Amino acid sequence: MGIEWAVNQPKWKQIAEVIKKRIADGTYPPDTAIPSEHELVREFDVARGTARKVLVQLTADGVAYTVRGLGTFVTPRETSE
């Protein structure tokens, strides 16, 4: 995917927003894997450290969780009753 980089925002933040939009639109449903560091590097043509920061931020924001040795997955949405 080609991305038009905004000059006033770090690339990792912009990529994190793309992933969040994909989660919101159902491209990545709950409990499914999101792209790995390697896949993010390839798709967005960024450094590995940038890709790592994206995954760390998604986890910190609560939209993803990491399973050691398996990858990073979409956090299930809580249903309100």
Beta strands, then each sheet from edge to edge (+ up, - down):
strand 1: 64-67
strand 2: 71-74
sheet 1: 1+ 2-
end
